[in-house]
């Protein structure tokens, strides 16, 4: 018996390709955000990430004739995605402010495990006992990576990355539900608009004036973020979440590359062990889904 989330409109190969492209774009965006954390707060960066991407999203909507559908939306789910997006992005910005990109990515890799677990309740997908075992092992590796810093009980940066992964997983499930009634243009436009306005309002009391020397970073962040948002929305629309989510693991390669190239940060053994176990768990889930 196939999971209820599969349908005749699914295109797994295209979904995987869009996911790979989205990961590359988002990693470039994250590198820009990490650079900007030295000068601006997480909530302000979250708002500007959306606002700098907004004009590009509008151009995409116009050139693909999607503008006329914008008001035909399920507002409650769009608002939920916006709240999740604000928490997810601001938490992740805080995480990369204190952690290397590769450390943050390794913990964020819990997202595919969470997506598979939550797909049982939200999408009606079937998860077998051995898949639950893989999810449990992967989450134990995440706990291992929440190692303390100094006299703290746990790493606040690592905890922020885990919160970000949880919000992302819920948002990904929401995309699958929304795709039954709303097109991808609606989902991307309202997400960027609501995040830009909502995070901007929250950041306003501590807003820092933008420096001209950082404008190119903001522009690159907006461009890569806009392209990545379009690709990832299309990916989850075209294929089941449990099929494409594991391909986000390619982010670790990008993260390691940026860490070494830009900040001369090299991975330690605990990162490689923890990330390896989490990735193995996720890939096992993907293999089981393909067999099932």
N, C-alpha and C positions, 0 to 999 in steps of 0.2 A: 504493500500500500504506500503510495506516494504521499508526501506531506501536503496538507491543504493549501500551503502557500504557493505551490507550483501551479502554473496555468499555461494555457496555449500561447499566451502573449510573452512568456519568458524567453530571453535570449542569453543564455549563460555565457557564451563566448564573448559577445559584445559587452556584457556586464563586467566580465573580468578585465577586458581591455580598458574600459573606462575607469575601473578601480585602480589599475596600475598607473594610468595617466594622472588620476586624481592624487594619488600618494606622492608622486614626484612634485606636483605643484604645491601641495600642502607642506611638504618638507622645506621647500624654498621659502614659503611664507613663514614657517616656524623659525627658520634661521634669521629672517628679517626681524621677527618679533623678539627673539632672544637678544639681538643687538640693541633693540629699542628699550628693553627693560632697564637698561642703565639710566635712562632719562625720564621714563614715563611709567605711570602706574598700570597695573593689569587691566582695570576696567576701562581706562582711557584707550589703551591699545586695542582692547576688544571692540570698542565703539568705532575707532578709526579703521580697524581692519574691515569692518562692514561698510563704512561710509566711503572709503577709497575704492571699494569694489563696486559700489552701487551704480555709478555711471556706466560701467562696463556691463553690468547685468542688464540695465535698461537698453543699451545698444543691442545686446543679444536678443532681448525680447522683441525689439522692433524689427530686426533683420530676419527673425524667424516667425513673424506674425503671431506672436503669443500675447500681445498686449490686451486684446479683446477679452481674454479669459480671466483677467486678474481679479475681477469682482465676483466671479463664480468660485468661491472658496469656502472651505470648512473652517471658519474663523477660530473655533475653539482649539482645533488641532494645530493650526498655524501659531496661535498664541502659546500653546504648550511647547512647540518646537523652539519658539523664540526664547522663552524662559530657560529651557534646557540649553540652548545655544549660548546664552549669556553666561550661565554658570560654567558650562563646559570650556568656553574659550578663556574666560578670566581665570579659572582654576588652572588651566594648562599654561597660561602665560606666567602665573605665579610659580608653577612647577619648573619651567625652563629658566626662570630667573635664578633658581637655587640649584638646579640639577643640570647635567649635560643633556643634550638632545637625546642621545642614545639611552641614557638612564630613564628619561621621561617616556620615551617610546616603549621601552621594555615593559614598563608598568602599564602603559596605555594599551598594550597588547592583550590585556584582560578583556577588552571590549568584544572581540569575536566570541570569547567564551560566554560572556554575559548575554550577547545577542542570541546565541544558540539556546541558552538556558531560558531566556524570556520568551523565545519564539513558541514555546510550548503553550503558554497562557495567552499570548497576544495574537499569534498567527495560526494556532492549531497544528503546528508541526510536531512530528513524532520524534522523541529523543529516547534512545535505548539506554539500558543500564550501563553498558560499557562507555557510552558517551558521557553519562553523568560522572563516571569515574575519571575520565579525561579532564572534564571541567573542574572536578575537585582537585586533581593534581596540579592543574594550571593555576588555580587560585591559591593553593599552598605556596607555589613559587612566587606569586605576587606578594603574599604575606612575608616571605623570606626577603623580598626586596624592599619592604617597608622598614629597613634597618634604621636604628636611631642615629641621630647626629649629635655628638657632644653629650649633654646631659638630658636631652629630650627622650621621651618614651618611644617616639618613632619619628621618622623623617617627615616634616610637614610638607616638603616639596613632593615627596613620593605619595603622600596621602592626597594631595591636590591632584596629582596625575591620575590616581585611582578614581577620585570623584569625577574628573573629566571623562574618564573612560565609561563610567556608569551613565552619565548624561548622554554621551554619544550613543551608547547602546540603545537607550530608550528612544532617542531621536531617530535612529536607524529603523527601529521597529515602526515608529510613527510614519516614516516615509512610505513603508510598504502598505500601511493602511490608507494613507492619503492618496497614494498613486491609483487607487481604485476610483477616485472621484475627481482629483485635481491633476493638472498636467505639471510637468517639471518646472515650467516657467513660473507658475504660481508659487511653488514651494521655495524656489531660490529667491525670487523677488521679495516675498513677504518675510522670509527668514532674515535676509540682509537688512531690509528696512526696519524691522522691529528690533533687531539686535543693535543697529546703529543708533536708533532713537532711545531705546531702553537703557543700553549701557552708557550712552552719552549723558542721559539724565542722572544716572547713578554716579558717574565720574565727575559731574559738573563741580561739586564743592571743592575738589582737589585738582581741578584741571590745570595742566601745565601748557604754557604757550609753545607752539611748535617751532623748532629751530629750522632754518632754511637748509642747513646741512643734512638734515634727516629726511627731507622731502622725497628724495629718490628711494629711500628705504620704505617709506610709507607707500609710494607709488608701486614699487615692486611687490610689496606685501599685498596691496589691493589687487593688482593684476593676477598674481599667482593664486591668491585666495578666490578670486572670482572664477577663474578657469577651473580650479579644483572643485569649487562648490557645484558648478554645472556638471562636471564629470561624475562626481560622487552621487549626485542626485539621480542622474541618468543610470548609473550603475545599479543602485538599489531599486530603480523602477524596472530595469530590464531583467534582473535575475534575483532569485531568492537570497535573502540575507545570509543564510548559512553557507551558500556557495561562494559568494564573492568576498565575504569579510576576511577570510584567512589571507588574502593577497595583500592586505595592509601590512603584513610582516616585512614587505620590501622596504618599509620606512626605516628599518634598522640600518640597512646598508647606507641609505642617504644620511641618516643621523650620524653614524660613525664617520662618514666622509666629511660632513660639515664640522663636526667636533674637532677632527684632526686638522683640517685645512684652515679653519677660521680661528679656533681657540686653542689649538695644540693640546686637546684633551684626549687621552687614550683610554680605552675600556679596561676595567679591572676584571678579575676572574669571577667575582660574584655577579657582575652584570652578564657576562657570557653564559654562566650557569643558569641564572634565573631566566634570562631571555630565551635560552635554548629550551628549557623545560616548558615555558609558556607557549613558544612557537610549536614545539612538538605536540602539545596537547591540542592546539588549534588545528594543526594540519591533520591530526588523527580524526578530529571531528569532521573536517572537510572530506577526508577519504571515506569515512563511514556514511556521510550524506550521499556521496556519489554512488556507493554500493547499494544503499537503501533505495 
